C-alpha cells in the first residue's frame, strides 16, 4: 500500500444478500487491489435474507471511492456506504483472559469496574473479562490488564451505525 498524505481509515457499511460465497467475493475485491482489511464484522440483520458487513480499511479517498463503486456492482451487494465522515456510533467487543491468582483478583476487579466491563468466567488462576467500547477504550483496558499477564485476547472488529434516521434509498 502507498502511504501518503491522503491515506486515512475508512469505515464501510455494506448490506449483502445472505448467500454462500458473498464474503469471499467482497474480501477478494480488496485483496486484488492490494489492500489489507483492518477489521471485518459480518452478521445477519433484522431481515434473515440480508447480512451487514462493517469493513475497516486504510486507503486514500480516491481508491476507496473506486472500491465502493466496484462493491456496488457485485451481484449480491444491496448497498454500500462509506460512513467514515458521517456521525456514527462504533463499538468493538473484546474477551481478555488474564492471569489472576486469588490474592490479586480484587485489583483486577477494580479495573473491570472502572471500564464498565464484566467478568464472564472465573478459572482457578485466571479471569475472562468482556468489554465493549470504541477502539480507545478497548486499547486502554488491554493496557491496564497487561501487567497482570494477558494469556489470551480476541476482538470482534468494529461494528458501526450512522446516528439518526436510517439511510433511505436514494
C-alpha positions in Angstrom: 0.0 0.0 0.0 1.2 3.5 -0.7 1.2 5.7 2.4 0.7 9.3 1.6 -0.9 12.4 2.9 -4.4 11.4 1.9 -4.4 7.9 3.4 -7.0 7.5 6.2 -9.1 4.9 7.9 -12.4 4.3 6.2 -15.5 2.5 7.6 -17.7 0.9 5.0 -21.2 -0.3 5.8 -22.2 -3.0 3.3 -25.6 -4.7 3.0 -25.4 -8.0 1.2 -27.6 -11.0 0.3 -27.2 -13.6 3.0 -25.7 -16.2 0.5 -22.7 -18.5 0.5 -19.6 -17.0 -1.2 -20.5 -13.3 -0.7 -17.8 -12.8 1.9 -15.2 -14.3 -0.4 -16.2 -12.1 -3.3 -16.2 -8.9 -1.1 -12.9 -9.6 0.6 -11.3 -10.7 -2.7 -12.1 -7.3 -4.2 -9.8 -5.7 -1.5 -7.1 -8.3 -1.9 -6.9 -7.9 -5.7 -6.3 -4.2 -5.1 -3.6 -4.9 -2.6 -5.5 -3.6 0.4 -5.5 -5.2 3.8 -8.8 -5.2 5.6 -8.1 -4.0 9.2 -11.4 -5.2 10.6 -14.3 -7.1 9.2 -17.5 -7.9 11.1 -20.4 -9.7 9.5 -23.8 -10.5 10.9 -27.4 -11.1 9.9 -29.7 -8.1 10.1 -33.3 -8.0 11.2 -34.1 -9.5 7.8 -32.8 -13.1 7.7 -32.1 -12.7 4.0 -29.7 -9.8 4.5 -26.4 -9.5 6.3 -24.4 -6.4 7.1 -20.7 -6.1 6.8 -18.7 -3.4 8.6 -15.3 -3.2 6.9 -12.5 -1.0 8.2 -9.7 -0.3 5.7 -6.9 2.2 5.3 -6.7 4.0 1.9 -6.9 7.3 0.1 -10.3 8.7 -0.7 -9.9 8.1 -4.5 -9.1 4.4 -4.2 -11.8 3.8 -1.6 -14.3 5.5 -3.8 -13.3 3.1 -6.6 -13.6 0.1 -4.3 -17.1 1.3 -3.2 -18.2 1.5 -6.8 -16.8 -2.0 -7.6 -18.5 -3.4 -4.5 -21.8 -1.8 -5.5 -21.5 -3.7 -8.9 -21.3 -7.1 -7.2 -24.5 -9.1 -7.7 -25.1 -9.9 -4.0 -24.4 -6.4 -2.7 -27.5 -4.5 -1.9 -26.0 -1.2 -0.7 -22.6 0.1 0.2 -21.8 3.3 2.1 -18.6 4.9 3.3 -19.7 6.2 6.7 -16.3 7.5 7.8 -17.3 11.1 7.9 -20.9 10.6 9.0 -21.8 10.9 12.6 -21.8 7.3 13.8 -21.5 5.1 16.8 -18.9 2.4 16.7 -18.2 -0.5 19.1 -16.0 -3.5 19.4 -16.1 -6.4 21.8 -13.0 -7.9 23.4 -12.6 -11.0 25.6 -9.4 -11.0 27.6 -8.1 -13.9 29.6 -5.8 -12.6 32.3 -3.7 -14.4 34.9 -5.5 -13.9 38.2 -4.2 -15.5 41.3 -6.8 -15.3 44.1 -4.8 -12.7 46.0 -4.8 -10.1 43.1 -8.4 -10.6 41.8 -9.6 -7.6 43.8 -7.2 -5.3 41.9 -8.3 -6.7 38.6 -12.0 -6.4 39.5 -11.4 -2.7 40.2 -10.0 -2.2 36.7 -13.0 -4.1 35.3 -15.4 -1.8 37.2 -13.6 1.3 36.0 -14.1 0.3 32.4 -17.7 -1.0 33.0 -16.6 -4.4 31.8 -17.7 -7.7 33.1 -16.0 -10.9 34.4 -17.6 -13.7 32.4 -15.6 -16.6 33.6 -13.5 -17.4 36.7 -10.8 -20.1 36.5 -8.5 -21.4 39.2 -5.8 -18.9 38.2 -7.5 -16.8 35.5 -10.4 -14.5 34.7 -12.0 -13.9 31.4 -13.2 -10.3 31.0 -15.6 -9.0 28.5 -15.5 -5.3 27.4 -17.4 -3.4 24.8 -16.5 0.1 23.6 -14.7 2.1 21.0 -11.2 1.4 19.9 -9.7 3.7 22.5 -11.5 2.1 25.4 -10.5 -1.4 24.2 -6.9 -0.4 23.9 -7.0 1.2 27.4 -8.4 -1.8 29.2 -5.9 -4.0 27.4 -3.0 -1.8 28.5 -4.4 -1.7 32.1 -4.5 -5.5 32.2 -1.1 -6.2 30.6 0.8 -6.0 33.9 -1.2 -8.9 35.2 -0.3 -11.1 32.3 -2.7 -11.5 29.3 -3.0 -15.1 28.4 -5.4 -14.8 25.5 -7.2 -12.0 23.8 -9.8 -11.9 21.0 -11.6 -8.9 19.4 -14.6 -8.8 17.2 -13.6 -6.0 15.0 -15.5 -2.8 14.7 -19.3 -2.5 14.0 -20.7 0.9 13.3 -24.0 2.6 12.6 -24.9 6.1 11.5 -26.7 8.2 14.0 -30.2 9.5 13.4 -32.6 8.2 10.8 -31.9 5.1 8.8 -30.4 5.7 5.4 -33.3 5.8 2.9 -32.8 4.5 -0.6 -31.6 7.3 -2.9 
